[in-house]
Amino acid sequence: MNNNRKINKNPEGRIGIILNLTPSYPATEKIEDLKSAEMADLWQNLLFLDASIKGEFPEELVSLLQEENVLWQSEAEDLKRIKENKVDLLGVNYYHPSRVQEPEYSSDSLAQDWRPDKYYASFNKRGVRMNADRGWEIHPQTIYEIAKRIQEDYGNIPWFISENGMGVENEERFKDGEGQIQDDYRIIFTTEHLFWLHKAIQEGSNCFGYHVWTPIDCWSWRNSYKNRYGLISLNIHTQVKTLKKSAYWYKNLTDTSLLQVPDSILEKYNQ
């Protein structure tokens, strides 16, 4: 990155990275579950955040890998290069948190092959709000926690939400008589996430942008066109594009820079 900075003719140019951040919550307050959540956070988030922004790897991770005899080979020059090439800004993809618990087998058990997730196991918490089509938990408050972590632990580096959205299967079922998809669920989803993001910004978070995922229904490498994320619907057979209700809502939001938060959302979060 330093080489790019040297040859960049625009002195205001910045170099960044986009990370998928998935904060982890413990199944219970038991010490074992709390430790599992810490380990999941270490592997899923801190490993990448520390290396990119601080220019170093988490000490706890390095010690753990040394104990397990699986630490990657590196030279002093490699670590020096990482230290000298920290990013200028951060993009965050956020969709859902993870819930974890103590693994069935001890991480010291010989029955466990070495993998990062040997230290924690997934946990499906009952009663949480879910996007049933995608199988992901909807937890808008987590976007606030991400913002505060960046502010407090990573020097309040400039950052933005690079992806945040809701994929829904068979959205045609929500068409009205005029053929427009009435995706109020997407409007509520986006409103809640922006509500929490705005709260963090008011408290000093250096967040400068939000990218909804995504403007137009797009192809997914994992499930093709099964889940639709767009503000604009795409007929894959005719290529005709139609604005969903959320597209008009989002245009009004960007035109006015005014987020109208319904009382039901304010009451939900006791604001």
N, C-alpha and C positions, 0 to 999 in steps of 0.2 A: 504494500500500500504506500509505503514511503516513496518508492520509485514512481508510482503513479502521481503522487503529490508533486514530485520534482518536475515532471514533464507536463503537468496540467497547467495550461495557460490561464485558467480561471482561478485566481487565488482564493475565491470564495467557495470553490468546489469542495464537497464533502463526500466521504466514503463511509458506507454503513453496512449493516448486515440485517437480515430478517430471520427471526427465530420463532419457532412454534413454542409458546410457553403454556405449560399445563400445571398450574399449582396443585399440590396434593393435600388432601385432608384425611386425617386418621379416622378409622371406623369408630374408635372409642378413645377415651382419655387414658387407657392403659399405657404404661410405659412402652410396652412392646409395639403397640400400634403407633404411638407417637414417634418412636424411633424409625418405624417403617416409613412413615410419611416423610421424615427427614431424609431418609435414604432415597426415596422416590424423587424428592425435590432436588437432591444433589445430582442425580443422574439425568433427570429430565430438564432441569432448568439451570442450576448453578454451574454445571460443567461448561455450558455454552456461554452463559452470561459473563462469568469470571474471565474466561479466556478471551472473549471478544472485547470486553470493556475495560477490565483491569489488566489484561495482558499476562495472566497467570492462571494456573489451575488451582481449584480449591485444595487447601492443605489436607483436609479430611479425606478427600478423594485420593490424593497421591499416597497418603499413609495407608489407606485401605488397599490400594492396588499393590503396594509394596508387600504388605502382609500376605496377600493372596498370591504373590509371585506372578502377577499378570500386568505389571506396569510396562507400558510401551517403552521402546528404546528411544532415547533422545540424547542429543548432544547439547552442551552449554550454548552453542551457537543457535540451535533451534529455539531454545527458550528465550534467548536474547532477541531473536527475530520476532517472536510472538509479543514480547514485552514492548518492542519498539513500533509495533504495527497495530495499535488499538484503534477501534472504529471511532468515527466522529459522531455517528448517530445510530439509532436502533429502530428497526421495524419489528412490530410484535403481531404475530398471528394468534388470535385467541378465539376459541370456540367453546371450550368446556373445561372444568377442572377434572381431577382424578380423585377417586376415593380408594384408599389402600388400608390394608391390615397386615398383621403379623403373618408371615408365610407359614404354610402347613409344616414344613420342615425347617429346622434351624439352619441358618446360613452356614454353620460349621459342619452340617451333616454331609457325609460322603455320598448320600443319595442325591445330592444336588450338584448338577453340573454348574460350572462357573458361568454365570450370566448376570448382568446388572440387576435383573428382577428377582434374583434369588433372595434379595434382602427385603422384599415386600410382595404382597399379593393384592390383586384387584378386589374391590369390595363394592357390591351393589347396594347402596343405601335405599331402604324403602321410604316411600312417601316424598321423594324429591321430585321436582318438576323436570319432566323429560321431553325431549323431542323424539316422539315414538318412531318417526320415520327414519331418523338417523341413528337413534340409540344413544344420543348424547344428553347429558344433563344440562339444563339451562340454569345458569347461576351468574347473573349479571354482576353481583357484588365483587366477584373475583377480578374483574377488570380494574376495579378501584385498588384492590390489594396489589395487583401487578404494578400499577402506577406509583403507589407508595413505596414499593420495594425499589423501583428504579430511582425514585427521588432520594430515598434514605440510604440505600446501600451502594448505589452506582453513580454517585456524584451528580444526580439529577441531569443525566445526559439528555440531549434533545432526542425525542423519540416520537413515534406515531403508531397508530393501529393500522397495520398493513392489510389485515384480513379480519373480518368479523361478520358473521351472517348465519342464516338459517336455511338448511336444505330440507325440502318437503317433497315427498313422493306423490305422484298423481295429482298435481295441483289443479288439473282440469275440473276436478269435482267442486272447486270453489268458484267456478265461473258464474257470473250473474247472467241475466237475460240478454245483455248486450255483448256478452263474450269476454268481459273483463274479469280477471282473477281478483277476488276480494281477499287479499292476503293480510287481513288485520293482524294475524298472529305475527307476521314479519314486522309490521309497524310497532307492535308492542315490544317485541324482542329488541329491536333497534333502539327504541325510546328508552328502555330500561338500561341498556348498556351505555348509551350516551349520557343518561342521567348520572350514573356512577362515575363515568369518565369526567364529566363536567365538575363533579364534586371534587375529584382529585386535582383537577386543574385549578379550581378555586383555592385549594390548599397549597398551591405552589408547584404542582407537577409540571415538568417541562415538555408536555405533550403538545405537538403542533399540528396534528392531523388525524383524520379517521377515514379509512377506506372501507366501504361496505363490500362484502363479498356476496354477490357480485353484480355488476350492472346488467348483464344479460345471462340467461341460463347457459351454462357451459358444460363441456364434457369433462368428466372426472376419470382419471387414470384407474380408479378403483371400481367404479360402478357406472361408467358411461353417463347416460343422461337420466339415470334413475331418480336422483334427488335434485330438485331444482332450487337454485340459490338466488336467481336473478330478480332484479326489480322489473326487468322486461322479460316476458315469456318468449320462448323460441319454439316454433313448430318445426321439428327436425325433418319433417317430410316436405314441407313447402318453403321453409326458411322465412316464413312470415313472422315478424316480431310485433308483439302487442304489449303496450304499457300496462303493468299491473297497478292496482290501487296504490301500492307502496311507492311506485315510481313518482306519482304525482305528489305524494306526501313528502318524499325525499327532496324533490325539486323545490317545494315550498320551504323546506328546512334550510336548504343551501341558499336560496334566494333571500331569506329573511334572517338567517343565523339565529332563529328563535326556536327553541325546543319547547313545545307545549306538552307538559307532563300531566296526564289525567290525575284527578284526585285519587282514583283507585290505586295508582302506583305510589303516590306520595304516602297514602295511608299504609300501604304494604310495608314500606321501608321507614315508617314513622318519621317522616320529614315534615 
